[in-house]
Amino acid sequence: MNVEAVIGLEIHVEMQTKSKMFSTAPVTYKADPNTAVVPLDLGHPGTMPVVNRQAIINAIQVCHALHLQIDSQLWFDRKNYFYPDLPKGYQITQNARPIGSEGWIEVMVENQPFKIRIERLHVEEDTAMQHHYEGFTLVDYNRAGIPLMEIVTKPDIRNGAQAAAFVEAIRQIVSFLKVSSGKMEEGSLRCDVNISVRPVGTEILGTKVEIKNLNSIANVQRAIDVEMLRQERSLIAGMPVQQETRRYDELKKETILMRKKTDAVDYKYFTEPNIVPISLTQDFIGNAIHQSLPLATTKRTRYQGELGLSEYDAIQLTQDVYVSEYFDQLTTLGNHYKLYANWLLGEIASYLNKANLTMLAFPIQPKYMALLMSMIAKGDLSNKQAKELFEIMIKNPGDPRPLAEKMNMLQISDEGYITQQVQEVLSANPQSIIDFQQGKDRAVGFLIGQIMKKTGGKVNPTLTNQILIKLLKSK
């Protein structure tokens, strides 16, 4: 039996606003439990929600990036259900009228463009966080009320690779717009998968299974791939797939049943009575879009077109918004674009990985890193010397030239000076000239050694070699 998967994704994005969606409590990820709260977050009677303006601006910017139609009327609803992490007994969300609808995004899968339609983007508040211990559970309300965007796709996805590409695209969009860190490991971006399998050629959807709490892009792909196989085997064996919620077990590399589901409606919605509909003017929407920061895709186009970088370098530089921003700062200080890219993706990335740091914690300012790159480009430093100086600059961030002078590292790249030194060495070693003319390659190595000895190793070796060969051929 030939089967295909029909997959839709639901992605929750926590926003990086200063305050929560409907209260003045701060948005924080490191505060002690239950310290970043106000009475509204705890569901106290008489408290009234106030809409966070910046959260709406953020949502408009993401809607624009996803080609969504933006609703100029902002409506909120109550999603009623009982759960320990929901102190009010309901969540303020958008049901009937999401802020964005009917959009799309194009992703690359196996070097081919693939278009995924997006059903909606709506704004809501996050729930509290439960901490489970042996025999009891504690609730931290710091997360209760943090602004969320939920992005829901159409069932256009057919495999794990396409799903992973979509999640990565969303991560890049929200992180480059700086509306969210987009870090799945921190819970700032969370993904649920709805997946069913059906025989190829039929339009009837199979029984939907939901996979919850996927904490990495790699696990989104793995969970889908193993769940597709599980459902396919059930169909081949003549066993109907059950409607249920499952989770992905990384160790067992399989999806595990969490709970069975029925066809009953899970939630009851009605319009939020404490927030009247808000009209968003075209000026407000337009200004929000105009304030948007450049997306990764925009930067990749510039890096390849204007700066002449390879597709590989452009893609790697835009994996992290802060790496991209550091590169952008370097490009305002010089034009050694390929050298900047090589060092960011090489030495700097290696240092950050070993030190377990992000680009935000990189100690060397762009102006000093640009100076180091300029010294390499001019031939003042060899690559080996530059790497040694880089290690010193990590511990002593500052201008590299005084450090290089103090360490006696600077090379001489003056062609006139080097030519004079080469001529003097040739005059002192006529036999080496004869050896070179007779095809004895070792003569060049010997002469380079003599030049380095004479100059104390200060001359640029590449330039010295070029001048030596030129003079030898002219003899």
PADRENBA-625218 format. One record per residue (C-alpha): residue in one letter; x, y, z. Coordinates in steps of 0.5 Angstrom, whole numbers. Layout:
residues N
rec rest A	c1 X	c2 Y	c3 Z
...
end
This chain:
residues 475
rec rest M	c1 0	c2 0	c3 0
rec rest N	c1 3	c2 7	c3 -2
rec rest V	c1 1	c2 12	c3 3
rec rest E	c1 3	c2 19	c3 4
rec rest A	c1 3	c2 24	c3 11
rec rest V	c1 -2	c2 30	c3 12
rec rest I	c1 2	c2 34	c3 17
rec rest G	c1 0	c2 41	c3 20
rec rest L	c1 4	c2 45	c3 25
rec rest E	c1 2	c2 49	c3 31
rec rest I	c1 8	c2 54	c3 33
rec rest H	c1 8	c2 58	c3 39
rec rest V	c1 12	c2 64	c3 40
rec rest E	c1 14	c2 67	c3 46
rec rest M	c1 15	c2 75	c3 45
rec rest Q	c1 21	c2 79	c3 48
rec rest T	c1 17	c2 85	c3 51
rec rest K	c1 18	c2 88	c3 57
rec rest S	c1 11	c2 87	c3 60
rec rest K	c1 6	c2 81	c3 59
rec rest M	c1 1	c2 81	c3 54
rec rest F	c1 -5	c2 84	c3 59
rec rest S	c1 -1	c2 86	c3 65
rec rest T	c1 5	c2 91	c3 68
rec rest A	c1 9	c2 85	c3 70
rec rest P	c1 16	c2 84	c3 67
rec rest V	c1 17	c2 79	c3 62
rec rest T	c1 23	c2 75	c3 65
rec rest Y	c1 26	c2 68	c3 65
rec rest K	c1 31	c2 68	c3 71
rec rest A	c1 27	c2 71	c3 76
rec rest D	c1 25	c2 67	c3 83
rec rest P	c1 19	c2 63	c3 82
rec rest N	c1 13	c2 67	c3 83
rec rest T	c1 16	c2 74	c3 83
rec rest A	c1 15	c2 77	c3 76
rec rest V	c1 7	c2 77	c3 78
rec rest V	c1 2	c2 82	c3 79
rec rest P	c1 -5	c2 80	c3 81
rec rest L	c1 -8	c2 80	c3 74
rec rest D	c1 -3	c2 74	c3 73
rec rest L	c1 -6	c2 70	c3 79
rec rest G	c1 -13	c2 71	c3 77
rec rest H	c1 -15	c2 75	c3 82
rec rest P	c1 -22	c2 78	c3 82
rec rest G	c1 -23	c2 85	c3 80
rec rest T	c1 -17	c2 86	c3 76
rec rest M	c1 -18	c2 88	c3 68
rec rest P	c1 -13	c2 87	c3 62
rec rest V	c1 -10	c2 92	c3 58
rec rest V	c1 -7	c2 90	c3 51
rec rest N	c1 0	c2 90	c3 50
rec rest R	c1 2	c2 95	c3 45
rec rest Q	c1 9	c2 92	c3 43
rec rest A	c1 6	c2 85	c3 42
rec rest I	c1 1	c2 88	c3 37
rec rest I	c1 7	c2 91	c3 33
rec rest N	c1 11	c2 85	c3 34
rec rest A	c1 5	c2 81	c3 31
rec rest I	c1 4	c2 85	c3 25
rec rest Q	c1 11	c2 85	c3 23
rec rest V	c1 11	c2 77	c3 23
rec rest C	c1 4	c2 77	c3 19
rec rest H	c1 8	c2 82	c3 14
rec rest A	c1 14	c2 77	c3 14
rec rest L	c1 9	c2 71	c3 13
rec rest H	c1 5	c2 74	c3 7
rec rest L	c1 -2	c2 74	c3 12
rec rest Q	c1 -8	c2 79	c3 11
rec rest I	c1 -8	c2 83	c3 17
rec rest D	c1 -14	c2 84	c3 21
rec rest S	c1 -15	c2 92	c3 22
rec rest Q	c1 -20	c2 90	c3 28
rec rest L	c1 -17	c2 87	c3 34
rec rest W	c1 -22	c2 82	c3 37
rec rest F	c1 -20	c2 78	c3 43
rec rest D	c1 -24	c2 71	c3 46
rec rest R	c1 -24	c2 67	c3 52
rec rest K	c1 -22	c2 60	c3 52
rec rest N	c1 -25	c2 56	c3 58
rec rest Y	c1 -22	c2 50	c3 61
rec rest F	c1 -19	c2 48	c3 67
rec rest Y	c1 -12	c2 46	c3 69
rec rest P	c1 -7	c2 48	c3 75
rec rest D	c1 -3	c2 53	c3 70
rec rest L	c1 -9	c2 57	c3 68
rec rest P	c1 -11	c2 61	c3 75
rec rest K	c1 -17	c2 65	c3 71
rec rest G	c1 -20	c2 58	c3 69
rec rest Y	c1 -19	c2 61	c3 62
rec rest Q	c1 -14	c2 64	c3 57
rec rest I	c1 -15	c2 70	c3 53
rec rest T	c1 -14	c2 69	c3 46
rec rest Q	c1 -16	c2 70	c3 39
rec rest N	c1 -21	c2 65	c3 36
rec rest A	c1 -26	c2 68	c3 31
rec rest R	c1 -22	c2 73	c3 28
rec rest P	c1 -14	c2 72	c3 29
rec rest I	c1 -10	c2 78	c3 27
rec rest G	c1 -7	c2 75	c3 21
rec rest S	c1 -10	c2 70	c3 16
rec rest E	c1 -9	c2 66	c3 9
rec rest G	c1 -1	c2 67	c3 8
rec rest W	c1 4	c2 63	c3 6
rec rest I	c1 12	c2 62	c3 6
rec rest E	c1 17	c2 59	c3 2
rec rest V	c1 22	c2 54	c3 4
rec rest M	c1 28	c2 50	c3 1
rec rest V	c1 28	c2 43	c3 2
rec rest E	c1 33	c2 39	c3 -2
rec rest N	c1 35	c2 45	c3 -6
rec rest Q	c1 28	c2 46	c3 -8
rec rest P	c1 23	c2 51	c3 -6
rec rest F	c1 17	c2 49	c3 -3
rec rest K	c1 11	c2 53	c3 -1
rec rest I	c1 7	c2 52	c3 5
rec rest R	c1 1	c2 56	c3 6
rec rest I	c1 -1	c2 59	c3 13
rec rest E	c1 -8	c2 59	c3 16
rec rest R	c1 -7	c2 64	c3 21
rec rest L	c1 -3	c2 68	c3 27
rec rest H	c1 -7	c2 70	c3 33
rec rest V	c1 -4	c2 73	c3 39
rec rest E	c1 -6	c2 70	c3 46
rec rest E	c1 -3	c2 70	c3 53
rec rest D	c1 2	c2 64	c3 56
rec rest T	c1 0	c2 59	c3 62
rec rest A	c1 4	c2 58	c3 68
rec rest M	c1 9	c2 53	c3 68
rec rest Q	c1 9	c2 47	c3 72
rec rest H	c1 15	c2 43	c3 76
rec rest H	c1 13	c2 36	c3 77
rec rest Y	c1 17	c2 33	c3 83
rec rest E	c1 16	c2 26	c3 86
rec rest G	c1 9	c2 26	c3 89
rec rest F	c1 8	c2 33	c3 88
rec rest T	c1 7	c2 39	c3 83
rec rest L	c1 9	c2 46	c3 84
rec rest V	c1 7	c2 52	c3 79
rec rest D	c1 11	c2 58	c3 78
rec rest Y	c1 6	c2 64	c3 75
rec rest N	c1 12	c2 68	c3 72
rec rest R	c1 10	c2 65	c3 65
rec rest A	c1 3	c2 66	c3 66
rec rest G	c1 1	c2 72	c3 61
rec rest I	c1 7	c2 73	c3 57
rec rest P	c1 5	c2 75	c3 50
rec rest L	c1 5	c2 69	c3 45
rec rest M	c1 4	c2 68	c3 38
rec rest E	c1 1	c2 62	c3 35
rec rest I	c1 2	c2 60	c3 28
rec rest V	c1 -2	c2 55	c3 25
rec rest T	c1 -1	c2 52	c3 18
rec rest K	c1 -5	c2 49	c3 13
rec rest P	c1 -4	c2 41	c3 12
rec rest D	c1 1	c2 42	c3 6
rec rest I	c1 7	c2 39	c3 9
rec rest R	c1 8	c2 31	c3 7
rec rest N	c1 15	c2 29	c3 11
rec rest G	c1 19	c2 31	c3 17
rec rest A	c1 24	c2 35	c3 13
rec rest Q	c1 19	c2 40	c3 10
rec rest A	c1 17	c2 41	c3 17
rec rest A	c1 24	c2 42	c3 20
rec rest A	c1 25	c2 47	c3 14
rec rest F	c1 19	c2 51	c3 16
rec rest V	c1 20	c2 51	c3 24
rec rest E	c1 27	c2 54	c3 22
rec rest A	c1 24	c2 59	c3 17
rec rest I	c1 20	c2 61	c3 23
rec rest R	c1 25	c2 61	c3 28
rec rest Q	c1 30	c2 66	c3 23
rec rest I	c1 24	c2 70	c3 22
rec rest V	c1 22	c2 72	c3 29
rec rest S	c1 29	c2 72	c3 32
rec rest F	c1 31	c2 77	c3 26
rec rest L	c1 25	c2 81	c3 27
rec rest K	c1 27	c2 81	c3 35
rec rest V	c1 20	c2 79	c3 37
rec rest S	c1 23	c2 73	c3 40
rec rest S	c1 29	c2 69	c3 42
rec rest G	c1 26	c2 63	c3 38
rec rest K	c1 30	c2 58	c3 42
rec rest M	c1 26	c2 52	c3 43
rec rest E	c1 31	c2 49	c3 48
rec rest E	c1 29	c2 55	c3 53
rec rest G	c1 21	c2 54	c3 51
rec rest S	c1 21	c2 61	c3 47
rec rest L	c1 19	c2 57	c3 41
rec rest R	c1 15	c2 51	c3 42
rec rest C	c1 12	c2 46	c3 36
rec rest D	c1 6	c2 41	c3 36
rec rest V	c1 5	c2 37	c3 30
rec rest N	c1 -2	c2 34	c3 27
rec rest I	c1 -1	c2 28	c3 23
rec rest S	c1 -5	c2 23	c3 19
rec rest V	c1 -3	c2 18	c3 14
rec rest R	c1 -8	c2 16	c3 8
rec rest P	c1 -7	c2 12	c3 1
rec rest V	c1 -4	c2 16	c3 -4
rec rest G	c1 -9	c2 19	c3 -9
rec rest T	c1 -15	c2 19	c3 -4
rec rest E	c1 -17	c2 26	c3 -2
rec rest I	c1 -20	c2 24	c3 5
rec rest L	c1 -16	c2 25	c3 11
rec rest G	c1 -14	c2 20	c3 16
rec rest T	c1 -15	c2 20	c3 23
rec rest K	c1 -11	c2 26	c3 26
rec rest V	c1 -5	c2 24	c3 32
rec rest E	c1 -2	c2 30	c3 35
rec rest I	c1 5	c2 30	c3 38
rec rest K	c1 6	c2 35	c3 43
rec rest N	c1 12	c2 38	c3 47
rec rest L	c1 17	c2 38	c3 41
rec rest N	c1 24	c2 42	c3 44
rec rest S	c1 28	c2 42	c3 38
rec rest I	c1 28	c2 42	c3 30
rec rest A	c1 31	c2 36	c3 30
rec rest N	c1 26	c2 32	c3 34
rec rest V	c1 21	c2 35	c3 30
rec rest Q	c1 23	c2 32	c3 24
rec rest R	c1 25	c2 25	c3 28
rec rest A	c1 18	c2 25	c3 31
rec rest I	c1 14	c2 26	c3 24
rec rest D	c1 19	c2 21	c3 21
rec rest V	c1 17	c2 15	c3 26
rec rest E	c1 10	c2 17	c3 27
rec rest M	c1 9	c2 17	c3 19
rec rest L	c1 12	c2 10	c3 20
rec rest R	c1 8	c2 8	c3 26
rec rest Q	c1 1	c2 10	c3 22
rec rest E	c1 3	c2 7	c3 16
rec rest R	c1 5	c2 0	c3 19
rec rest S	c1 -2	c2 0	c3 23
rec rest L	c1 -6	c2 1	c3 16
rec rest I	c1 -2	c2 -4	c3 13
rec rest A	c1 -4	c2 -9	c3 19
rec rest G	c1 -11	c2 -7	c3 18
rec rest M	c1 -11	c2 -4	c3 25
rec rest P	c1 -15	c2 3	c3 25
rec rest V	c1 -10	c2 9	c3 27
rec rest Q	c1 -13	c2 12	c3 34
rec rest Q	c1 -14	c2 19	c3 35
rec rest E	c1 -10	c2 21	c3 41
rec rest T	c1 -4	c2 26	c3 43
rec rest R	c1 3	c2 23	c3 44
rec rest R	c1 10	c2 25	c3 45
rec rest Y	c1 17	c2 24	c3 42
rec rest D	c1 22	c2 20	c3 47
rec rest E	c1 29	c2 21	c3 44
rec rest L	c1 32	c2 15	c3 48
rec rest K	c1 27	c2 10	c3 45
rec rest K	c1 26	c2 14	c3 38
rec rest E	c1 19	c2 13	c3 38
rec rest T	c1 12	c2 17	c3 40
rec rest I	c1 9	c2 15	c3 46
rec rest L	c1 2	c2 15	c3 48
rec rest M	c1 0	c2 21	c3 53
rec rest R	c1 -8	c2 21	c3 52
rec rest K	c1 -14	c2 19	c3 48
rec rest K	c1 -18	c2 24	c3 45
rec rest T	c1 -25	c2 24	c3 43
rec rest D	c1 -29	c2 28	c3 38
rec rest A	c1 -32	c2 33	c3 43
rec rest V	c1 -30	c2 40	c3 43
rec rest D	c1 -25	c2 41	c3 48
rec rest Y	c1 -26	c2 48	c3 49
rec rest K	c1 -32	c2 53	c3 50
rec rest Y	c1 -30	c2 60	c3 47
rec rest F	c1 -34	c2 67	c3 47
rec rest T	c1 -32	c2 74	c3 46
rec rest E	c1 -27	c2 77	c3 52
rec rest P	c1 -32	c2 82	c3 55
rec rest N	c1 -27	c2 86	c3 59
rec rest I	c1 -23	c2 88	c3 52
rec rest V	c1 -27	c2 92	c3 47
rec rest P	c1 -25	c2 91	c3 40
rec rest I	c1 -20	c2 96	c3 38
rec rest S	c1 -19	c2 99	c3 31
rec rest L	c1 -12	c2 99	c3 28
rec rest T	c1 -11	c2 104	c3 23
rec rest Q	c1 -7	c2 103	c3 17
rec rest D	c1 -2	c2 108	c3 19
rec rest F	c1 -1	c2 104	c3 25
rec rest I	c1 0	c2 98	c3 21
rec rest G	c1 4	c2 101	c3 16
rec rest N	c1 9	c2 104	c3 21
rec rest A	c1 9	c2 97	c3 25
rec rest I	c1 11	c2 94	c3 18
rec rest H	c1 16	c2 100	c3 17
rec rest Q	c1 20	c2 99	c3 23
rec rest S	c1 21	c2 92	c3 22
rec rest L	c1 28	c2 90	c3 22
rec rest P	c1 31	c2 86	c3 16
rec rest L	c1 30	c2 79	c3 15
rec rest A	c1 35	c2 73	c3 14
rec rest T	c1 33	c2 72	c3 7
rec rest T	c1 34	c2 80	c3 5
rec rest K	c1 41	c2 79	c3 8
rec rest R	c1 43	c2 73	c3 5
rec rest T	c1 41	c2 76	c3 -2
rec rest R	c1 45	c2 82	c3 0
rec rest Y	c1 51	c2 78	c3 2
rec rest Q	c1 51	c2 74	c3 -5
rec rest G	c1 49	c2 80	c3 -9
rec rest E	c1 53	c2 86	c3 -6
rec rest L	c1 58	c2 83	c3 -2
rec rest G	c1 60	c2 77	c3 -7
rec rest L	c1 60	c2 72	c3 -2
rec rest S	c1 58	c2 65	c3 -3
rec rest E	c1 51	c2 62	c3 -2
rec rest Y	c1 54	c2 57	c3 3
rec rest D	c1 57	c2 63	c3 7
rec rest A	c1 51	c2 67	c3 6
rec rest I	c1 47	c2 62	c3 9
rec rest Q	c1 52	c2 60	c3 15
rec rest L	c1 52	c2 68	c3 17
rec rest T	c1 45	c2 68	c3 18
rec rest Q	c1 44	c2 62	c3 22
rec rest D	c1 44	c2 67	c3 28
rec rest V	c1 42	c2 74	c3 28
rec rest Y	c1 47	c2 77	c3 33
rec rest V	c1 53	c2 74	c3 28
rec rest S	c1 49	c2 77	c3 22
rec rest E	c1 49	c2 84	c3 26
rec rest Y	c1 57	c2 83	c3 28
rec rest F	c1 58	c2 82	c3 20
rec rest D	c1 54	c2 88	c3 18
rec rest Q	c1 58	c2 92	c3 23
rec rest L	c1 65	c2 89	c3 20
rec rest T	c1 62	c2 91	c3 13
rec rest T	c1 62	c2 98	c3 15
rec rest L	c1 69	c2 99	c3 17
rec rest G	c1 72	c2 95	c3 11
rec rest N	c1 71	c2 91	c3 5
rec rest H	c1 75	c2 85	c3 7
rec rest Y	c1 68	c2 81	c3 6
rec rest K	c1 71	c2 74	c3 5
rec rest L	c1 76	c2 75	c3 11
rec rest Y	c1 70	c2 77	c3 16
rec rest A	c1 66	c2 71	c3 14
rec rest N	c1 72	c2 66	c3 14
rec rest W	c1 74	c2 69	c3 21
rec rest L	c1 66	c2 69	c3 24
rec rest L	c1 65	c2 62	c3 21
rec rest G	c1 72	c2 59	c3 23
rec rest E	c1 76	c2 62	c3 29
rec rest I	c1 70	c2 66	c3 33
rec rest A	c1 65	c2 61	c3 32
rec rest S	c1 70	c2 56	c3 35
rec rest Y	c1 72	c2 60	c3 41
rec rest L	c1 65	c2 61	c3 42
rec rest N	c1 63	c2 54	c3 42
rec rest K	c1 69	c2 52	c3 46
rec rest A	c1 67	c2 57	c3 51
rec rest N	c1 60	c2 56	c3 51
rec rest L	c1 58	c2 63	c3 49
rec rest T	c1 53	c2 66	c3 45
rec rest M	c1 56	c2 72	c3 40
rec rest L	c1 53	c2 77	c3 45
rec rest A	c1 58	c2 75	c3 50
rec rest F	c1 64	c2 76	c3 44
rec rest P	c1 69	c2 80	c3 48
rec rest I	c1 72	c2 84	c3 42
rec rest Q	c1 69	c2 90	c3 39
rec rest P	c1 68	c2 90	c3 31
rec rest K	c1 72	c2 96	c3 30
rec rest Y	c1 78	c2 92	c3 33
rec rest M	c1 76	c2 86	c3 30
rec rest A	c1 76	c2 90	c3 23
rec rest L	c1 83	c2 92	c3 25
rec rest L	c1 86	c2 85	c3 26
rec rest M	c1 83	c2 83	c3 19
rec rest S	c1 86	c2 89	c3 16
rec rest M	c1 93	c2 88	c3 18
rec rest I	c1 92	c2 81	c3 15
rec rest A	c1 90	c2 83	c3 9
rec rest K	c1 96	c2 88	c3 8
rec rest G	c1 101	c2 83	c3 10
rec rest D	c1 102	c2 86	c3 17
rec rest L	c1 101	c2 79	c3 20
rec rest S	c1 101	c2 72	c3 17
rec rest N	c1 95	c2 68	c3 19
rec rest K	c1 99	c2 64	c3 24
rec rest Q	c1 101	c2 70	c3 27
rec rest A	c1 94	c2 73	c3 27
rec rest K	c1 91	c2 67	c3 30
rec rest E	c1 96	c2 68	c3 36
rec rest L	c1 94	c2 75	c3 37
rec rest F	c1 87	c2 73	c3 37
rec rest E	c1 88	c2 69	c3 43
rec rest I	c1 91	c2 75	c3 46
rec rest M	c1 86	c2 80	c3 44
rec rest I	c1 80	c2 75	c3 47
rec rest K	c1 84	c2 76	c3 54
rec rest N	c1 86	c2 83	c3 53
rec rest P	c1 80	c2 86	c3 48
rec rest G	c1 83	c2 92	c3 45
rec rest D	c1 87	c2 95	c3 39
rec rest P	c1 91	c2 90	c3 36
rec rest R	c1 97	c2 94	c3 33
rec rest P	c1 100	c2 96	c3 40
rec rest L	c1 99	c2 89	c3 42
rec rest A	c1 103	c2 86	c3 35
rec rest E	c1 108	c2 91	c3 36
rec rest K	c1 109	c2 89	c3 44
rec rest M	c1 109	c2 82	c3 41
rec rest N	c1 114	c2 83	c3 36
rec rest M	c1 109	c2 80	c3 31
rec rest L	c1 109	c2 86	c3 25
rec rest Q	c1 111	c2 83	c3 18
rec rest I	c1 115	c2 88	c3 13
rec rest S	c1 111	c2 88	c3 7
rec rest D	c1 115	c2 94	c3 4
rec rest E	c1 117	c2 92	c3 -3
rec rest G	c1 123	c2 96	c3 -4
rec rest Y	c1 126	c2 94	c3 3
rec rest I	c1 124	c2 87	c3 1
rec rest T	c1 127	c2 87	c3 -6
rec rest Q	c1 134	c2 90	c3 -3
rec rest Q	c1 134	c2 85	c3 2
rec rest V	c1 133	c2 79	c3 -4
rec rest Q	c1 138	c2 82	c3 -8
rec rest E	c1 143	c2 82	c3 -3
rec rest V	c1 142	c2 75	c3 -1
rec rest L	c1 143	c2 73	c3 -8
rec rest S	c1 149	c2 77	c3 -9
rec rest A	c1 152	c2 73	c3 -3
rec rest N	c1 150	c2 66	c3 -6
rec rest P	c1 151	c2 66	c3 -13
rec rest Q	c1 151	c2 58	c3 -13
rec rest S	c1 144	c2 58	c3 -11
rec rest I	c1 142	c2 62	c3 -18
rec rest I	c1 146	c2 57	c3 -22
rec rest D	c1 142	c2 51	c3 -18
rec rest F	c1 135	c2 55	c3 -19
rec rest Q	c1 137	c2 55	c3 -27
rec rest Q	c1 139	c2 48	c3 -27
rec rest G	c1 132	c2 46	c3 -24
rec rest K	c1 134	c2 45	c3 -17
rec rest D	c1 128	c2 47	c3 -13
rec rest R	c1 131	c2 47	c3 -6
rec rest A	c1 135	c2 53	c3 -8
rec rest V	c1 129	c2 57	c3 -7
rec rest G	c1 128	c2 54	c3 0
rec rest F	c1 135	c2 56	c3 2
rec rest L	c1 135	c2 63	c3 -1
rec rest I	c1 128	c2 64	c3 3
rec rest G	c1 131	c2 62	c3 9
rec rest Q	c1 137	c2 66	c3 8
rec rest I	c1 133	c2 72	c3 7
rec rest M	c1 129	c2 71	c3 14
rec rest K	c1 135	c2 70	c3 17
rec rest K	c1 138	c2 77	c3 15
rec rest T	c1 131	c2 80	c3 16
rec rest G	c1 130	c2 77	c3 23
rec rest G	c1 124	c2 74	c3 20
rec rest K	c1 120	c2 80	c3 19
rec rest V	c1 119	c2 80	c3 12
rec rest N	c1 112	c2 78	c3 9
rec rest P	c1 114	c2 71	c3 7
rec rest T	c1 109	c2 71	c3 1
rec rest L	c1 111	c2 77	c3 -2
rec rest T	c1 118	c2 75	c3 -1
rec rest N	c1 117	c2 69	c3 -5
rec rest Q	c1 114	c2 73	c3 -10
rec rest I	c1 120	c2 78	c3 -11
rec rest L	c1 125	c2 72	c3 -10
rec rest I	c1 122	c2 68	c3 -16
rec rest K	c1 121	c2 74	c3 -20
rec rest L	c1 129	c2 76	c3 -19
rec rest L	c1 131	c2 69	c3 -20
rec rest K	c1 128	c2 69	c3 -27
rec rest S	c1 131	c2 75	c3 -29
rec rest K	c1 138	c2 73	c3 -28
end
